[in-house]
Amino acid sequence: MCGIVGVLGEHEAAPILVEALKRLEYRGYDSAGIATVNNGALGRRRAVGKLVNLSDLLVHDPLPGKSGIGHTRWATHGAPSVNNAHPHQAGPVAVVHNGIVENYRELRAELAEHGVDFVTETDTETVALMAEHYLNTGLSPVDAAFQTIDRLKGAFALAFLFDGQDDLIVAARKGSPLAIGHGVGEMFVGSDAIALAPLTDRITYLEEGDRAVLTRTSLEIRNEAGELANRETRQIKLDQTRADKAGHKHFMAKEIAEQPVVVAEAIRSYLPTGGDEVVLPGELDFTKLDRLTMVACGTAFYACLTAKYWFEQLAKLPVEVDIASEFRYREPPIPDRTAALFVSQSGETADTLAALRYCEGKADKIVSVVNVPESSIARESDLALPIHAGVEIGVASTKAFTCQLSVLLMLALKAAADRGTLSDEELADHAAALRGLPTALGTALDQNRAIKKSAQRLSEARDVLFLGRGLMYPLAMEGALKLKEISYIHAEGYASGELKHGPIALIDKHMPVVVMAPRDTVFDKTVSNMQEVMARKGKVILVSDDDGIAEAKDGVWSTIRMPHIHPSLAPILYSVPAQLLAYHTAVAKGTDVDQPRNLAKSVTVE
């Protein structure tokens, strides 16, 4: 959520800040603003809506200065408005903030006793006013910022800019990511490396509780105890931070199309050419485990539900799957010989990170499946498994989901090999099937035109059901989520066998039902459920292979043809039509595909 940038540079800061904020648009936002120091004077500009509105404002009302901070806000405390937009300013201090200050009411009451007035509904204004209060007691800007940070409870990433200080930014992180970029005679701050990529390839990631003092030629980092901290400066690969559409209309379309390439890269990383053995980047012995607990949110949660089938069927390893936002609050006991596995595209998901920290000292091993190796979740894991999806900009996850599934399947095969539950021949069969998966994904993408026709019909619906059995059940829920996220059509995913336990009451001639049904061992049962839908005049979109369509196409509304695939790989392959159905439906409805309303790419607050 939200995006922070900061610049201590040699050139005018405003255009640099706006361009950096554009690279953070994928996080989701509803207002934006910047503040600069020019000839010692602090100024700011803010606008509601897209960044183009801020750009227009800056054309008519420029904001000079070579030092500045900027922010894209996703509303939490206070509705989207210019008044509530960041940066917040209190006298000589401006602040941008990601996260939530949980004790802001208590701090407001304290400030009110000193006669301080409030003009916004936000928790962030309290941070600015508290810093101003400490400045008024005679503290230096750095000490005032540090004293303020010490008073805050909750999750935050912060950047402070001060009147009269054109060579100073104070930054801090607790529960929300923040990176420092190193230039030549320049220094930068960003929510992630994507924002800073055009400016520098040298990045220092702040760790939990860190606060930093930046000038153009120096960086001082102190940990939560106030001690000087040496943090590693890394050189990032700029091609890993590219954020262009490569000729596609939307980032989501580009990322769907990239799946054969990125899935192939994920497979090559764990299944070296010429071998059938899954190789991990660290030690994980499944013979020492009796249970696996998997935790995630949203699309990553459905990846975990799919992986539960793999681990239990292939490796005979019991698996428990939890939604991260519920996991730690029910305080589940974690037995001995249990590994905890966390899945997050960003590696910064607040609920998932909190669940990981709950498991520290309880689980025998903490493993993460992430797309950002430098993320908090990756750094706090005993073993981090990158998915190699590359930068994903579209809010609705596509290529990250299929890469998560691919890595989780290979991890399940590693567990099966360790535990001796699959023969060498069976493991070789799975390895061969995995190596053929990218080609199958390409064939699935070739059905784009047929899927678009089905989506045109779907765009007229108010409600849609997705059905699937076995490995297709979690995918049915993921397909429904995709449709909800970007088309705003109400959709639900169900296990096909649950149809008669309630959802069948919804079926009528207006209800489209998407049935995910490869010709597998449960196909006949799925077709039986599909017939029940058609008997009640429901409109079935059947997604299946040649054999399945030949057997069950009579009476269906439309069909989407998939290539034959190894049964274990079907949920990865069938993700493509689920994604394309949602994408083309959203395009037909004219919604904002890449930045759907009310959603953020990385949810860094609980």
N, C-alpha and C positions, 0 to 999 in steps of 0.2 A: 504494500500500500504506500501511497504517497512517494514523493521523490525529493531528494535534497541535493543541491549542488552549491559549491562555493569556489570562488576564484580570488587569488591574490596574483595578479598578472601584470603584463607589460602593455596590454592593449585594453580598449574599452570593454568593460565586463558585461554590459547588458546583452549584446548579441551572443557572446559566448555562453552566458547563463541560459538564455532562451533556447539556443541550439542544444545544449546539454539536457535541458528539461524535455525537449522533444524526444530525446533518446530514452527518456524514462516514462513516456506516455503510456507504454504497455502496462505499467503498474496500476493504471486507473486513477482518475482524478476528476474533480468537479470545479476547481478554481486554481489559479496560479498567480505567482507574484515574485518580484525580485526587490532587493534593497542593495544600494551601493553607498560607498563613501567617496565623495568628490570634494577635493580641497578641504578635507576635514569634516564635511557636512554629510550627515546621514539622510538618505532619501529613499523612497520606495514607490513602487507601482504595483497594483493588483487588479485582477479581473476575474469574473465568473465565467465558467464554461471552458472551451478549448483554448489552447495556447495562442491560436490565431487572434483571439480577442486581446490578449496581453500584447502581442506583437503590434496590433493596430494602435493600441494605447501608447506604446512607446514611440511609434511614428509621430503621433500628434503631441506627445508630451515626453520627450526624451529624458533619459536618466543617465547622465555621464558618471564616470568614475571607473577606476581600474581595479577596484576591490569590491566584491559583492557576494551575496548569497541569494539562492532562488529555491522555489518550492512548488510542487504540484500537490494539491490537497485533496484527499478523499475524506469527506465529512464524517466525523465521529461525534464530537461535542459541538453542537451548533450547526444550523442548516448552511448549505452553500450560499455565500454572499460575499460581497467585497469586504464588508466589515469583519467577517470571520476568516477571510483568506490570509494566508501567510505571505510574507514575513509579518510577524507581530512586532510592534514597536512600542516601547515605553521610554519616552524621553531619549536618552542617548544610547539606547541599546535596541537592536533588532534581533529577532530569533526565528529560525525555522525548526520544525519539530515533526518527526515521525513517531507514532506510538500514542500512548495514553498515559497521562499523569493521574494516577489513581487517587492521590491525596490532594488534588487541586482545591477542593472545597475547604479543607482544613487550612491550606495556605492562603486562600482568599480571605477567610475569616481573620487570620493573623494580620494580613495586609490591611484589611478594613479597619482594624484597631489603630493603624498608623495613618488613617485618613486617606487611604488609596482608593480611587474610584475605578470601576471596570466598565469597559465600553463594548465588550464582545461576550459571546456565550461559550468561548473556547477555553479548554484547559491550558492551551499554549500561552495565551495572554498572561496567565499567572506566572509562567516562567520568565517572561520579559519584565513583568512588574517586580518580581522578586529580585532579579538581577539589578534593576534600577534602584531598588531599596538598598541593596548592599553597596552600590556605588555611592549612594547618598550618605552612607556611614563612613565614607573615606577610603573604602577598599579600591584597589586597582582593578581594571577591567578583568584581568585573568583571575584574580582572587574572588571578585564578585561572581564571576561565572562558576568557579569551582564551588563556592559556598552555596550557590543556587542548586547546582547539580547534586550536592550532598543532601539537600532537603527533599529531593524528588523521590517518590515511590511509583513503581509501575515499569513500563517499557518505553524506551525512548532512544532516538538518535537526534542530536541537537547540533546546531551551528549558531554561534553568536557573532554579531558584527557590532562595532562600537563607533559612535561619533568621535571624530578626532583621531581615529586609529585606522589609517589606511594601509597598514602593514600587519594586521592581526586578525585572525579568526580563531575562536576557541570552539572545539568540537568534542562531542562525547557520545558514547553508545552504551546502552544497557537493554538488551533484549531486542534491538533493532539494528540491522547492519549499517556500517559506515566504513568508507574506504578513503584513504589519503593518496592523492596523486602527486608525484614528484616531477617537476619540470626543471628547466634551466633558468634560474632566477624567478621561478614561479612556483606556486603550490596550489593544489586543488583538493576539494572535498566532494564526495559523491556517495549516493546510496549504494551504488555498485559500479563495477568497472565499465559497464556499458556507457554510462554517462561520461566517463573520463577518457574513453578510448581515443577520440580524436585529439586529445590534449597531451596525453602521455601514455607510455606503456610500462611505467614503473609505479607499482601500487603497494601500499602498506594497508593491511586490513586491521582495524582496531578490534581488540578482543573485549570480551564482556567486562564492563566496568571501567574501561579505559576512558581517559580524557586527554585531549591533545591541544597543544598551543602551536599554531602555524604562523610563520612569517614567510616572506618570499624566499628566504635563504636558510630556513631552519625548521625543524620539527621536533618538538619535545612531547613525549608520551608518558603519562603517569598511569599506574593501575589504580584500582579502586581504593587501595590502601594509601595512595599518594606517593608511592615509590616510583622512581624512574624505571621505565620498562623498555626493553629493546624488542621491537617487533620486526619481523622479517620483511624486507622489501622485495617484492617479486616482479619479475618481468612477464607481463601477460602477452599472449599471442593476439595481435590485433585482429586477425581473421576470425577469431572466436568471438569477437564482440561486434561483428557486422550486423547491422539492423536495416537492411534494405529489402524491398519486395521482389527484386530480381525479375521484374516484368509481370508479376502477378497483380491482380486487382487488390488483394488483401494479403496481409501476413499469414492469416490462417490458411489460405489457398496455397501459398508457397510452402508452408510447413507441412501440410498434408502431402504435397508432391515430393517433399524431401525424404519421406519415410523409407523408401527402398535404400537410399544412400546411408542414412544415419543408422538404421537398423543393421545394415551390413557392417558398419564400423563398430557397433556395439558387439556384434557376434564375433568379429575378428579379434576384438580386445580380450574376450574371455575364452574363445575357442580357436586357438592358433591353427593356422593352415596345416593340414596333414595329420592332425591328431583328433582324437575323440574325447580327450580329457579336458574338462573345464578348469581353467587356471585363474585364480583370484589374485588381486594385487596385495594380498596379505594372508595371514593364517586364519583358517576357520575349519575346525575338525568336527563334523556332525556326529561322529561316534561318541562324542562327549556331551551330546545334547539329547534330552528326552522330550523337549517341547520348544515351540517357537511362538513368540508373541509378536504380531505385526500391527503397526500403528500408522495411521495416515489420515489425511483429510481429502474430501472431494474426489476428483478423478484418481488420485493416488490411492485412495481408500478402495476404489473398485479394482485397481491393479492388485492390491493385497488380497481382496476376496477371490480374484482369479487364481492368484498364486497359492492360496489355501488348497485348492483342488490339486494343483501340481505337487505340492509338498506331501500332501496326505496320500495321493494316489501313487505317485512315483517313488517317494522316499519313505512312506509309512511313518511320517513324522507328524504328530498332532500339532495343530496350529490354531491359535486364537487370534481373531482380527478385531481391532477396536478403532472406533472413530477417535481421533486424538483429543478433540474437545471434551469428550466424556471420560477418557481413560483414567487420567490421574485423579479425577474427582470421585470416582467410585473406589479409588484406592485398592486396586486388585492385588491380591497376594501373588508373588512371583516365586514359584518353586525353584529348588535347586536344579541345575542342569537345564536352565532355560536361557535361550538367546532372545534378545529384543531387537526387532528389525523395524526401522523407520524409513518411510518413503516420502520424499519431498522433491519436487522439481527445483525449487529455489534453494532448498537447504536452509531457509530462514523462517519457515512457517511457524508462527508463534506457538500454536497449540501442540504441534508435533515436537518442537524443541522442548516445551515444558514437560511433555510426556517422556522424552528421552532423559531429561534430568531427574524425573521421578524414578526411572529405572537404574540410574547410576548407583552402584553399590549393591544392587539387588539382583540384577541379571548377570549371568556368567559372562556374557559377551554382548556388546552393543554394536550393531551393524546398521549402516545406513545405505540407502540407494538414492543417489542425488545427481543432479545435473550440473551443480556448481561445486567443484572439489574444494574451493576455498571457503565455503559457507560455514556457518556456525554448527549446523548439524553434522557436517562432514568432519569438522575439526574436533568435535566433542565425542565422536564415535571411536570405538576400538578399531573398526574396519569400515572404510567408506568405499562404496562401489559406484564409480561414475557410470552414467548411462550413455554418454557420448552423443547426446541429441543436438548439441550446439545451442546457440541462443534461440529461445522460443519467445516471440513477441506477442502473438495472439493470446488473449486472456484465456480462451477456451483451449485447454491442452490437447494436442494431437500427437505430434511426433514424440514428445516426452512420454506420453502414455504408452505408445508402442515400444519405445526403448526401455521403459520401466518393465513392461511385460517380458521383453526379451531377456533382460538381465535377471529377472526373477525366475524365469524358466530355467535359465542356465544354472542359477544358484540351486534350484530344486534338483537338477540333474547331478550337480556336485554332491548334494546331500544323498541322493540315491546311490551314487558311486561309493561314497564313504561308508554308507550303511549296508551296502551289498544287496539292495532291494531290486536292482535291475542287472541283467546279465550284460556281458561285454557286447553282445550282439544288439541288445535293446538300446544300449547307450550309443552305439555306432549308428543305429537307425535314427535316433533323435538328433544326433550331430549332423547327419546328412540332411535331414529335413530342415534343420535350422539354416544350413548353408544355402538351401534352396528358397528360403523365406523371402529374401529381397526380390527375387524374380516374381514370386507369387504376388507380392505387394504391388509390383509394377503392373501385373495383369489386372489386379483389382482396380487400380487407378484408371485403366483403360475403359472401365465401365462408367466413367464420369458422365457421359452424355445420357445414358439410360437412367442413372441415379438422379440427374437433374430433372428429367421428366417426372419421376416419382415425387421429387421434392416440390415441383410446381403444384401437384395435387395436394400435397401435405400442407402447403402454405395457407390453404383455405380452411384448415381445421382449427378448432378451438382447443381440443384435447386429443392426445395421442397415447396409445399404450405400446410398450415394447415388451415382447415375450421371448424367453429363452430358457433352456434347460441345461443343467450341468455347467460346463465352462461358459455357455452362452448366457447364463443367468446374470452374472456380474456385468457382462457386456450389454445386456438389455438395460440395466440401470445406468450404465455409462452413456448409452445412446440416448436415453431419455434426458439425462443431465445435459448433454451437448445441445439437444434441441431446446430445452428450457433456457439455457444460458444465452444463446445468441438469437433465437427467433422469438422468444417470449411466449411461445405456445406451451400451455400446460401439458406435461408429459410425465408418465410414470413407467418404471420398469418392473416387471414381475417375473418370478419363476412361473413357467407355463403351467405347472401343476397346481399353482395357487389360484388359477383363473376362477375355478368353481367355488372358491372360498371367499368370494366378495366382488372382485373386479368385474366378473361377467355381468353384474347388474348395470354396468355402465355401457355395455355394448348396444349400439343401435346403428342405423344406416349412416349416421354422421361421424361414427368413430373409426378412424384409421388405426390399424393394429400392425405394427412392424414385427415380423416373426424372424428371429435369427435362428436358422436351422440347417446346418451342414448335415449331410447324409451320414450320421454317426449312430452309435448304439442306442440313443434315446430319440432318434428321429421320428419313429412311428408314434411315440407318445406325444411329441410336439405337434405332429400333424393332426392327431386326434383333437388336441386343444384348439388348433387352428380351425378345424371343421366346426367346432362348437361356436366359434366366433362368426363364421360365415353363415351358419344356420340362423343366426340372429341379425343377419344383414350387415355385420361389421365388414369394413373394407381392409382386406389383408394385403400388405406388402411383404412378399416372401423373399427372404435373402437366403440363397442356398446355392449348391453346386449343380452341375448338369443332372446327376442322378436324382437329387432331391426335387429339382424343378420338374423333371419328367414325371415323377411319381405324384406330386402334390399340387401342380399348378392349376388344375381345373377349379374355376370359380374364384381365383384370387384376383385382386384389384390390379396388381402389377408385380413383376418379378425383377430381382436384381441378381445377376449370375456371378458367382465366385468360382475361382479355380478349385480343383481338388487339393486338399492339404492334409498333412498328418493331423490326426485329431487333437493332439496336444497344442498345436500351433493355431488352431482355428480362431480363438479369441483375438489373436494379434492380427490375423488377416481380415477378419470381419469387422475390426475397428474402422477400416477404411470406408466401407459403405455407411457405417453409423456416422462418421465424421462428415462425409460428403452430403448425406441427407440433411444434416443440421445446417451445413454451410449453404447449400443451394436454397434451402427453405428460408434462411435468414436473408439471403440476397434478394429472393423474390418478395419478401416482406419489406425490404428497404431498411433493415435495422443496421446498427453500427457493429459489423461483424467482429472486428478486432478489439473494440473497446465497448462491450455491452454495458448497458446502464447498471449502475449500482455495484458493479463487480471490479475487483482489483486482481492483478496477476499474482502478486505475492502478498499473502495475508500475514502481516507481521505484528498484529495486535490480536489479543484474545477477544 
